[in-house]
Amino acid sequence: MWTIRHYQPTDRAAVRRLAGDTAHFGDPIERFLDAREVFLDAFASFYTDVMGNYLWIAEEDGALLGYLMGCPDTIDYNEWFRANVKKVAWRVVTLRYRGVFTRKSLGYIWRYWQVRIPYIDLSPYPAHLHINTRADKRGSGSGTALMKTYLDQLRNENVPGVHLETSSANTIAAPWYERLGFQLLQRTPSDLYITSVGHSVDFLLYGMRL
Ligand SMILES: CC(C)(COP(=O)(O)OP(=O)(O)OC[C@H]1O[C@@H](n2cnc3c(N)ncnc32)[C@H](O)[C@@H]1OP(=O)(O)O)[C@@H](O)C(=O)NCCC(=O)NCCS
């Protein structure tokens, strides 16, 4: 049986592995990007290195089953991202990463910079989250327990609301968020994953008042 606990720095490698293994709608990131480390440094390191208190782990027999990466105030993330992305870009141009200059990666990076970022009014929904569990352990209840733990944490801290982004290709996650009480705030068609999925998907922005 799994247990839920706070993240520890010793979980860092396992969390990054799972984040890479689930980045394509629950499948490995290599479906759309050959440069896994770029993605992890540009995005996941905020949660492992800065927001550890809002990173929750599902664990069974000492092995990582899943995680929920959260942040109570998305303004903090946006500020971090703006500063951090420059460091990652510098490492890209100084050839510190593998897998950047492949047709797949360059195509994705090109489409990424053209994406329309959905606008969200952060005042009612300042917090956000990302959640993933291991493919062979989905449906065992750990995702629901991770979500409950984080939502309770936010409520205890009087955070007024939380949002998350998913897509119409996350066919299990999107209806699950709705069953949990998240409301669809915005639906935006996008070609970001057109080569890996084979067609446009809709980005779905969900919010919940706490
Ligand atoms: C979405 C996700 C995090 C849920 O975690 P989990 O450990 O499966 O969570 P639970 O076991 O509590 O199940 C959550 C819900 O998904 C349903 N579910 C999980 N796996 C399923 C499967 N293979 N088929 C159908 N439903 C499934 C469960 O029935 C449950 O719904 P319910 O609570 O209404 O009964 C996990 O399925 C996952 O990582 N999916 C792939 C990646 C993804 O979509 N992540 C979210 C990105 S925004």
The ligand as an SDF file (V2000), in Angstrom:
LIG
                    3D

 48 50  0  0  0  0  0  0  0  0999 V2000
   -4.3820   11.4950  -13.7920 C   0  0  0  0  0  0  0  0  0  0  0  0
   -3.5250   10.7010  -12.8100 C   0  0  0  0  0  0  0  0  0  0  0  0
   -2.5010   11.6150  -12.1650 C   0  0  0  0  0  0  0  0  0  0  0  0
   -4.4340   10.1470  -11.6920 C   0  0  0  0  0  0  0  0  0  0  0  0
   -3.6030    9.4000  -10.8120 O   0  0  0  0  0  0  0  0  0  0  0  0
   -4.0430    7.9350  -10.3360 P   0  0  0  0  0  0  0  0  0  0  0  0
   -2.9940    7.4090   -9.4590 O   0  0  0  0  0  0  0  0  0  0  0  0
   -4.4660    7.1240  -11.5200 O   0  0  0  0  0  0  0  0  0  0  0  0
   -5.2830    8.3790   -9.4520 O   0  0  0  0  0  0  0  0  0  0  0  0
   -6.4790    7.5080   -8.9000 P   0  0  0  0  0  0  0  0  0  0  0  0
   -6.1040    6.0640   -8.8090 O   0  0  0  0  0  0  0  0  0  0  0  0
   -6.9270    8.1910   -7.6630 O   0  0  0  0  0  0  0  0  0  0  0  0
   -7.5400    7.6410  -10.0520 O   0  0  0  0  0  0  0  0  0  0  0  0
   -8.0350    8.9100  -10.4440 C   0  0  0  0  0  0  0  0  0  0  0  0
   -9.2180    8.7130  -11.3540 C   0  0  0  0  0  0  0  0  0  0  0  0
   -8.7590    8.2520  -12.6130 O   0  0  0  0  0  0  0  0  0  0  0  0
   -9.4290    7.0350  -12.9530 C   0  0  0  0  0  0  0  0  0  0  0  0
   -8.4490    6.1840  -13.6210 N   0  0  0  0  0  0  0  0  0  0  0  0
   -7.1700    6.0220  -13.2890 C   0  0  0  0  0  0  0  0  0  0  0  0
   -6.5760    5.1710  -14.1440 N   0  0  0  0  0  0  0  0  0  0  0  0
   -7.5250    4.8250  -15.0270 C   0  0  0  0  0  0  0  0  0  0  0  0
   -7.5240    4.0010  -16.1650 C   0  0  0  0  0  0  0  0  0  0  0  0
   -6.4170    3.3670  -16.5640 N   0  0  0  0  0  0  0  0  0  0  0  0
   -8.6770    3.8970  -16.8670 N   0  0  0  0  0  0  0  0  0  0  0  0
   -9.7780    4.5530  -16.4700 C   0  0  0  0  0  0  0  0  0  0  0  0
   -9.8350    5.3720  -15.3970 N   0  0  0  0  0  0  0  0  0  0  0  0
   -8.7230    5.4840  -14.6950 C   0  0  0  0  0  0  0  0  0  0  0  0
   -9.8650    6.4480  -11.6430 C   0  0  0  0  0  0  0  0  0  0  0  0
  -10.9870    5.6330  -11.8090 O   0  0  0  0  0  0  0  0  0  0  0  0
  -10.1780    7.6670  -10.8190 C   0  0  0  0  0  0  0  0  0  0  0  0
  -11.4570    8.1590  -11.0590 O   0  0  0  0  0  0  0  0  0  0  0  0
  -12.5140    8.2190   -9.8330 P   0  0  0  0  0  0  0  0  0  0  0  0
  -11.7910    8.8070   -8.6710 O   0  0  0  0  0  0  0  0  0  0  0  0
  -13.6240    9.0710  -10.3060 O   0  0  0  0  0  0  0  0  0  0  0  0
  -12.8670    6.7900   -9.6330 O   0  0  0  0  0  0  0  0  0  0  0  0
   -2.8260    9.4940  -13.5010 C   0  0  0  0  0  0  0  0  0  0  0  0
   -3.8040    8.6970  -14.0900 O   0  0  0  0  0  0  0  0  0  0  0  0
   -1.8090    9.9110  -14.5360 C   0  0  0  0  0  0  0  0  0  0  0  0
   -0.6700   10.1880  -14.2240 O   0  0  0  0  0  0  0  0  0  0  0  0
   -2.2170    9.9210  -15.8220 N   0  0  0  0  0  0  0  0  0  0  0  0
   -1.3420   10.1820  -16.9370 C   0  0  0  0  0  0  0  0  0  0  0  0
   -0.7500   11.5510  -16.9180 C   0  0  0  0  0  0  0  0  0  0  0  0
   -1.7650   12.6560  -16.7680 C   0  0  0  0  0  0  0  0  0  0  0  0
   -2.7630   12.7360  -17.4660 O   0  0  0  0  0  0  0  0  0  0  0  0
   -1.4610   13.5390  -15.8170 N   0  0  0  0  0  0  0  0  0  0  0  0
   -2.1890   14.7400  -15.5980 C   0  0  0  0  0  0  0  0  0  0  0  0
   -1.5640   15.7820  -16.4440 C   0  0  0  0  0  0  0  0  0  0  0  0
   -2.4690   17.3040  -16.4040 S   0  0  0  0  0  0  0  0  0  0  0  0
  1  2  1  0
  2  3  1  0
  2  4  1  0
  2 36  1  0
  4  5  1  0
  5  6  1  0
  6  7  2  0
  6  8  1  0
  6  9  1  0
  9 10  1  0
 10 11  2  0
 10 12  1  0
 10 13  1  0
 13 14  1  0
 14 15  1  0
 15 16  1  0
 15 30  1  0
 16 17  1  0
 17 18  1  0
 17 28  1  0
 18 19  1  0
 18 27  1  0
 19 20  2  0
 20 21  1  0
 21 22  1  0
 21 27  2  0
 22 23  1  0
 22 24  2  0
 24 25  1  0
 25 26  2  0
 26 27  1  0
 28 29  1  0
 28 30  1  0
 30 31  1  0
 31 32  1  0
 32 33  2  0
 32 34  1  0
 32 35  1  0
 36 37  1  0
 36 38  1  0
 38 39  2  0
 38 40  1  0
 40 41  1  0
 41 42  1  0
 42 43  1  0
 43 44  2  0
 43 45  1  0
 45 46  1  0
 46 47  1  0
 47 48  1  0
M  END
$$$$
